[in-house]
Amino acid sequence: MITNTRYWFLVALMVLVYTAGLFVTLFENDSAQFAVMAMRMVQENDFLNLFKGPQEYLDKPHMHYWLAALSFKIFGIHDWAYRIPGVLATFLGAYSCFGLGKLLYNKDVGKFAALIFLTCQTIVLGGIDVRTDAVLTGFTIFAIWQLVTYIENKSLLGIVLGAFGAGMAFSTKGQIALLVIGICVLCHLGYTRKWKLVLNWRVLIALLVFAMTITPMLYAYYHQFDLHPEKVIRGRGNRSGIFFIFWEQSFERMSGEGIGKNSSDFFFFFHTFLWVFLPWTVLAIVGYWWRAKAFFKMRFAYNPKFEFLTIGGITLIFFIISFAQFKLPHYMNVMMPLYAILTASYVHSLHRYTKKKAIKGLLGIQYSILAIVFIFSLLVCFHVFKFERAGGYIMLIATLLVIVYFCLKQEAYYVRLITLSVYASLLLNGIMNLHFYPSLLEYQGGSTMAKKIAENGISVDKVYKLSDRHTWALDFYNQRPVKTIPLAELVNKRDIWVYATSSELEQLRQAGVDWEEELSVYQFRITRLQLKFLEPTTRLKKLNNMHLVHILQ
């Protein structure tokens, strides 16, 4: 393993990357939407009812929004305050990777697993584009670690903490938490043949703790939906929130019913994995292959030197979620701790058994990944969004010199493999969080317009929109949801500002509405990047405009 000094230096650098991401403008749609939902809880002092704009929100449980609202209560309504619970949950996930890796293997594997988890691309992205998955992932792996601690040591504290973690994860995103935790624990129980522990009195205490943990979320669902069968949600009346979270939620996502279908591609998560686990993707794939091969050779006979929790959990969960008709890349986040531990154990075994040829080959692959990241970073900083200040060039050159130094330094292949892989993540995500995203988000119309509203001293109470089109970023940074006003009612208003698209401005002209002032900003759906947008010479062709006009009448 690398020295403690270098290990903690790399961890500290990753913490700085996550910290830099705290202060970036919120992304539309989900991050800004969820932040507005939590903000509304605080402003209206209503922590039982969830709303997505004017609509009642049934889709996800309350825990993520409660944690964000708590952060708003403590720190005020800021984008960085919204992200704090998700980033802290990510650090909990990293520590849990360490604990579970140490329990299943040894301390070195645990430390390496935590480092892999913190540096894999989708987890770093989840720390800046914070959705429910950050909290879900942190508490899910925490629950698995503690429940396995109970299985191995018959620890009462372990099963109690495991039940609490499972309750928090379930209260964050529902059944997917229990699916992941349940499959992993069952894989471990089945492989170690410790089924008797299921019939232990401690399990009853764990069930009680789990029930107590999810009770606030269930009560909120009951209060908002079960007590009001007259409410029509997604075209259906008589909706039970409790029945939904225990039964309907996952089946809707598997079938696409209710929320719609976006992918019937069974292999969606296979090709998605190629980027979400960077820079460790190849190591994970090779490690999975060799571990699966070893189990088949042993015919799955128990061997205390092996564990089946990670590879069994990955295989079964991957297979099940691939049937879902609604898929998004961040749905894989909850599996990243399992990949981190599996990859760490595989690479550590190569080092332990002195497989220098294999490590050297993998190091060559990691050099290639680092080279791609190097080229991408230069393109971003010198072409896509050019540095405007000399400080940016100084920081980039200093970082690149450090990386080149470690590339040329003569060290053991295993040490170089870890160090350069982490530096690939540090370079990529440092550039993204400190330069790329801040530059990109200048083209997000809502947040940019909110700055202009503040700069011009415009009262947010006087800002309206003409349609129900969501304006999450503008809502959040104005700290007030933009009110909708039909065009027909506009004639009865005086001294107001209307936030509109170019086509809506044309509707105003045709209706004979005049305005005195006009503020305009660029608008681009920044979560759906296109090459023509990234290319500066063609960027203008992909941009729309948002306008804020002052109507006096």
PEPEKA-V817835 format. One record per residue. N is the residue number from 0. PSI is psi in degrees with one decimal (* if undefined). Layout:
n->N psi->PSI
n->N psi->PSI
This chain:
n->0 psi->154.4
n->1 psi->162.1
n->2 psi->156.5
n->3 psi->-38.0
n->4 psi->-47.9
n->5 psi->-39.7
n->6 psi->-51.4
n->7 psi->-26.2
n->8 psi->-44.3
n->9 psi->-41.3
n->10 psi->-43.1
n->11 psi->-39.5
n->12 psi->-40.2
n->13 psi->-37.0
n->14 psi->-38.8
n->15 psi->-38.6
n->16 psi->-45.3
n->17 psi->-39.6
n->18 psi->-41.0
n->19 psi->-37.1
n->20 psi->-21.3
n->21 psi->-33.3
n->22 psi->8.4
n->23 psi->147.5
n->24 psi->141.9
n->25 psi->143.7
n->26 psi->142.3
n->27 psi->141.8
n->28 psi->-50.7
n->29 psi->-48.3
n->30 psi->-50.3
n->31 psi->-39.1
n->32 psi->-49.2
n->33 psi->-35.1
n->34 psi->-39.8
n->35 psi->-39.1
n->36 psi->-41.1
n->37 psi->-39.0
n->38 psi->-40.2
n->39 psi->-39.4
n->40 psi->-46.7
n->41 psi->-46.8
n->42 psi->-35.9
n->43 psi->-0.9
n->44 psi->41.1
n->45 psi->103.7
n->46 psi->8.2
n->47 psi->-32.5
n->48 psi->129.6
n->49 psi->133.0
n->50 psi->138.9
n->51 psi->96.2
n->52 psi->-131.2
n->53 psi->-5.9
n->54 psi->142.1
n->55 psi->139.4
n->56 psi->113.7
n->57 psi->-20.4
n->58 psi->-44.6
n->59 psi->152.0
n->60 psi->-176.6
n->61 psi->-16.3
n->62 psi->-44.8
n->63 psi->-42.0
n->64 psi->-36.1
n->65 psi->-43.4
n->66 psi->-41.6
n->67 psi->-41.0
n->68 psi->-39.2
n->69 psi->-42.3
n->70 psi->-40.4
n->71 psi->-39.3
n->72 psi->-38.5
n->73 psi->-46.5
n->74 psi->-10.9
n->75 psi->169.3
n->76 psi->97.9
n->77 psi->156.2
n->78 psi->-38.5
n->79 psi->-32.0
n->80 psi->-37.5
n->81 psi->-37.9
n->82 psi->-20.3
n->83 psi->-49.5
n->84 psi->-39.7
n->85 psi->-41.8
n->86 psi->-40.6
n->87 psi->-38.2
n->88 psi->-34.9
n->89 psi->-42.3
n->90 psi->-36.0
n->91 psi->-40.4
n->92 psi->-40.7
n->93 psi->-44.5
n->94 psi->-35.6
n->95 psi->-34.6
n->96 psi->-42.5
n->97 psi->-47.9
n->98 psi->-45.1
n->99 psi->-40.0
n->100 psi->-40.6
n->101 psi->-39.9
n->102 psi->-41.7
n->103 psi->-29.4
n->104 psi->-90.2
n->105 psi->176.6
n->106 psi->-38.3
n->107 psi->-42.7
n->108 psi->-41.7
n->109 psi->-45.6
n->110 psi->-42.3
n->111 psi->-41.3
n->112 psi->-41.8
n->113 psi->-40.2
n->114 psi->-42.2
n->115 psi->-45.9
n->116 psi->-46.0
n->117 psi->-24.5
n->118 psi->-6.4
n->119 psi->144.1
n->120 psi->-44.3
n->121 psi->-28.7
n->122 psi->-41.3
n->123 psi->-42.4
n->124 psi->-37.1
n->125 psi->-15.9
n->126 psi->-14.6
n->127 psi->-41.4
n->128 psi->73.9
n->129 psi->121.6
n->130 psi->-164.5
n->131 psi->-18.2
n->132 psi->-27.3
n->133 psi->-48.3
n->134 psi->-41.9
n->135 psi->-49.6
n->136 psi->-45.0
n->137 psi->-47.9
n->138 psi->-26.9
n->139 psi->-49.5
n->140 psi->-31.0
n->141 psi->-44.4
n->142 psi->-43.4
n->143 psi->-46.3
n->144 psi->-48.4
n->145 psi->-36.6
n->146 psi->-36.0
n->147 psi->-34.0
n->148 psi->-40.7
n->149 psi->-44.7
n->150 psi->-40.1
n->151 psi->-34.9
n->152 psi->2.3
n->153 psi->42.0
n->154 psi->122.1
n->155 psi->-42.4
n->156 psi->-38.5
n->157 psi->-46.9
n->158 psi->-31.3
n->159 psi->-48.0
n->160 psi->-36.2
n->161 psi->-42.0
n->162 psi->-39.9
n->163 psi->-46.4
n->164 psi->-41.1
n->165 psi->-39.8
n->166 psi->-41.2
n->167 psi->-41.4
n->168 psi->-43.1
n->169 psi->-37.8
n->170 psi->-6.6
n->171 psi->-43.2
n->172 psi->3.6
n->173 psi->-143.4
n->174 psi->-26.0
n->175 psi->-33.0
n->176 psi->-46.8
n->177 psi->-32.7
n->178 psi->-50.1
n->179 psi->-47.7
n->180 psi->-45.5
n->181 psi->-45.2
n->182 psi->-44.9
n->183 psi->-44.6
n->184 psi->-40.5
n->185 psi->-38.1
n->186 psi->-41.9
n->187 psi->-42.7
n->188 psi->-43.3
n->189 psi->-40.7
n->190 psi->-37.3
n->191 psi->-6.8
n->192 psi->43.9
n->193 psi->42.4
n->194 psi->-24.2
n->195 psi->-26.5
n->196 psi->-17.5
n->197 psi->-28.1
n->198 psi->22.5
n->199 psi->150.6
n->200 psi->-24.7
n->201 psi->-27.8
n->202 psi->-36.6
n->203 psi->-39.8
n->204 psi->-40.6
n->205 psi->-42.2
n->206 psi->-37.7
n->207 psi->-43.8
n->208 psi->-42.8
n->209 psi->-46.0
n->210 psi->-42.0
n->211 psi->-36.7
n->212 psi->-38.3
n->213 psi->-7.1
n->214 psi->-45.0
n->215 psi->-42.0
n->216 psi->-42.6
n->217 psi->-39.4
n->218 psi->-40.6
n->219 psi->-43.7
n->220 psi->-45.1
n->221 psi->-44.0
n->222 psi->-40.6
n->223 psi->-34.2
n->224 psi->-52.7
n->225 psi->-34.0
n->226 psi->-7.1
n->227 psi->72.4
n->228 psi->-14.9
n->229 psi->-15.7
n->230 psi->138.0
n->231 psi->115.2
n->232 psi->121.5
n->233 psi->41.6
n->234 psi->5.8
n->235 psi->138.9
n->236 psi->177.8
n->237 psi->45.6
n->238 psi->130.0
n->239 psi->120.1
n->240 psi->-38.5
n->241 psi->-43.6
n->242 psi->-37.5
n->243 psi->-49.4
n->244 psi->-28.4
n->245 psi->-21.4
n->246 psi->-53.4
n->247 psi->-31.6
n->248 psi->-57.9
n->249 psi->-33.5
n->250 psi->-33.3
n->251 psi->-39.9
n->252 psi->-35.4
n->253 psi->-39.9
n->254 psi->-20.3
n->255 psi->0.5
n->256 psi->136.4
n->257 psi->-52.2
n->258 psi->-9.0
n->259 psi->169.0
n->260 psi->140.6
n->261 psi->-9.3
n->262 psi->122.3
n->263 psi->9.7
n->264 psi->111.2
n->265 psi->-28.4
n->266 psi->13.7
n->267 psi->-48.0
n->268 psi->-19.9
n->269 psi->-50.0
n->270 psi->-23.5
n->271 psi->-36.5
n->272 psi->-27.3
n->273 psi->-28.9
n->274 psi->-29.4
n->275 psi->-24.0
n->276 psi->10.2
n->277 psi->145.1
n->278 psi->17.7
n->279 psi->8.3
n->280 psi->-51.6
n->281 psi->-41.6
n->282 psi->-39.2
n->283 psi->-42.6
n->284 psi->-45.3
n->285 psi->-42.8
n->286 psi->-41.6
n->287 psi->-43.7
n->288 psi->-47.9
n->289 psi->-35.6
n->290 psi->-41.1
n->291 psi->-41.0
n->292 psi->-40.3
n->293 psi->-41.5
n->294 psi->-39.4
n->295 psi->-37.2
n->296 psi->-37.2
n->297 psi->-4.3
n->298 psi->35.6
n->299 psi->22.8
n->300 psi->147.0
n->301 psi->132.6
n->302 psi->118.9
n->303 psi->-14.9
n->304 psi->-9.1
n->305 psi->162.4
n->306 psi->145.9
n->307 psi->-4.4
n->308 psi->-48.1
n->309 psi->-51.9
n->310 psi->-36.2
n->311 psi->-43.9
n->312 psi->-46.4
n->313 psi->-47.7
n->314 psi->-50.1
n->315 psi->-43.5
n->316 psi->-43.9
n->317 psi->-44.9
n->318 psi->-43.9
n->319 psi->-48.9
n->320 psi->-18.7
n->321 psi->-17.1
n->322 psi->-12.4
n->323 psi->143.2
n->324 psi->-9.1
n->325 psi->113.9
n->326 psi->140.9
n->327 psi->150.4
n->328 psi->-38.1
n->329 psi->-6.2
n->330 psi->-18.5
n->331 psi->-11.6
n->332 psi->-38.2
n->333 psi->-16.6
n->334 psi->-11.4
n->335 psi->-37.1
n->336 psi->-35.9
n->337 psi->-44.0
n->338 psi->-39.2
n->339 psi->-44.9
n->340 psi->-42.0
n->341 psi->-45.2
n->342 psi->-43.1
n->343 psi->-41.9
n->344 psi->-37.4
n->345 psi->-49.6
n->346 psi->-38.4
n->347 psi->-35.8
n->348 psi->-34.7
n->349 psi->-41.5
n->350 psi->-42.9
n->351 psi->-38.7
n->352 psi->18.0
n->353 psi->52.2
n->354 psi->68.5
n->355 psi->-37.4
n->356 psi->-44.3
n->357 psi->-43.9
n->358 psi->-40.3
n->359 psi->-41.4
n->360 psi->-43.4
n->361 psi->-35.4
n->362 psi->-38.7
n->363 psi->-40.0
n->364 psi->-42.2
n->365 psi->-32.7
n->366 psi->-40.1
n->367 psi->-42.8
n->368 psi->-41.9
n->369 psi->-39.0
n->370 psi->-40.1
n->371 psi->-43.5
n->372 psi->-40.7
n->373 psi->-49.1
n->374 psi->-42.9
n->375 psi->-43.1
n->376 psi->-42.6
n->377 psi->-39.8
n->378 psi->-42.5
n->379 psi->-46.2
n->380 psi->-24.2
n->381 psi->-4.7
n->382 psi->-57.2
n->383 psi->-58.0
n->384 psi->93.8
n->385 psi->142.6
n->386 psi->138.9
n->387 psi->-11.3
n->388 psi->149.5
n->389 psi->-29.2
n->390 psi->-33.1
n->391 psi->-43.2
n->392 psi->-40.3
n->393 psi->-45.9
n->394 psi->-42.2
n->395 psi->-46.6
n->396 psi->-42.2
n->397 psi->-42.4
n->398 psi->-44.6
n->399 psi->-36.4
n->400 psi->-39.5
n->401 psi->-44.1
n->402 psi->-43.6
n->403 psi->-38.8
n->404 psi->-46.4
n->405 psi->-24.6
n->406 psi->-37.0
n->407 psi->-18.6
n->408 psi->134.8
n->409 psi->104.1
n->410 psi->169.1
n->411 psi->144.8
n->412 psi->-39.7
n->413 psi->-42.1
n->414 psi->-43.9
n->415 psi->-37.2
n->416 psi->-47.4
n->417 psi->-49.7
n->418 psi->-48.5
n->419 psi->-32.0
n->420 psi->-43.9
n->421 psi->-40.2
n->422 psi->-31.4
n->423 psi->-44.7
n->424 psi->-42.2
n->425 psi->-44.4
n->426 psi->-50.3
n->427 psi->-52.1
n->428 psi->-25.3
n->429 psi->-45.4
n->430 psi->-43.3
n->431 psi->-49.3
n->432 psi->-33.1
n->433 psi->-24.0
n->434 psi->-52.5
n->435 psi->-54.5
n->436 psi->-44.8
n->437 psi->-38.4
n->438 psi->-42.9
n->439 psi->-41.1
n->440 psi->-5.8
n->441 psi->-17.7
n->442 psi->9.0
n->443 psi->109.0
n->444 psi->-44.0
n->445 psi->-49.5
n->446 psi->-36.0
n->447 psi->-39.7
n->448 psi->-35.3
n->449 psi->-37.4
n->450 psi->-42.3
n->451 psi->-36.6
n->452 psi->-43.4
n->453 psi->-42.2
n->454 psi->-33.9
n->455 psi->5.4
n->456 psi->30.9
n->457 psi->133.3
n->458 psi->125.1
n->459 psi->-20.2
n->460 psi->-20.6
n->461 psi->7.3
n->462 psi->128.8
n->463 psi->166.5
n->464 psi->160.3
n->465 psi->-14.1
n->466 psi->175.9
n->467 psi->9.7
n->468 psi->131.5
n->469 psi->141.7
n->470 psi->56.7
n->471 psi->-47.3
n->472 psi->-43.0
n->473 psi->-41.1
n->474 psi->-45.7
n->475 psi->-48.5
n->476 psi->-19.8
n->477 psi->-14.6
n->478 psi->34.5
n->479 psi->123.3
n->480 psi->134.5
n->481 psi->129.1
n->482 psi->145.9
n->483 psi->136.0
n->484 psi->121.8
n->485 psi->151.5
n->486 psi->-34.3
n->487 psi->-27.6
n->488 psi->-7.3
n->489 psi->-30.0
n->490 psi->-18.2
n->491 psi->0.0
n->492 psi->147.9
n->493 psi->145.9
n->494 psi->57.3
n->495 psi->163.7
n->496 psi->135.7
n->497 psi->126.0
n->498 psi->118.7
n->499 psi->156.9
n->500 psi->173.2
n->501 psi->-38.5
n->502 psi->-34.2
n->503 psi->-33.2
n->504 psi->-38.0
n->505 psi->-36.8
n->506 psi->-39.5
n->507 psi->-43.3
n->508 psi->-46.0
n->509 psi->-27.3
n->510 psi->0.1
n->511 psi->20.9
n->512 psi->126.9
n->513 psi->156.1
n->514 psi->154.9
n->515 psi->-44.0
n->516 psi->155.8
n->517 psi->127.3
n->518 psi->136.9
n->519 psi->145.1
n->520 psi->159.4
n->521 psi->151.6
n->522 psi->128.2
n->523 psi->141.3
n->524 psi->92.9
n->525 psi->-15.6
n->526 psi->0.2
n->527 psi->72.9
n->528 psi->148.2
n->529 psi->149.9
n->530 psi->-37.6
n->531 psi->-27.0
n->532 psi->-42.1
n->533 psi->-27.4
n->534 psi->114.0
n->535 psi->-33.2
n->536 psi->-20.4
n->537 psi->4.5
n->538 psi->-43.0
n->539 psi->-30.2
n->540 psi->-21.5
n->541 psi->-0.6
n->542 psi->142.8
n->543 psi->-179.5
n->544 psi->146.2
n->545 psi->145.1
n->546 psi->150.3
n->547 psi->115.0
n->548 psi->142.8
n->549 psi->114.4
n->550 psi->120.6
n->551 psi->-51.8
n->552 psi->*
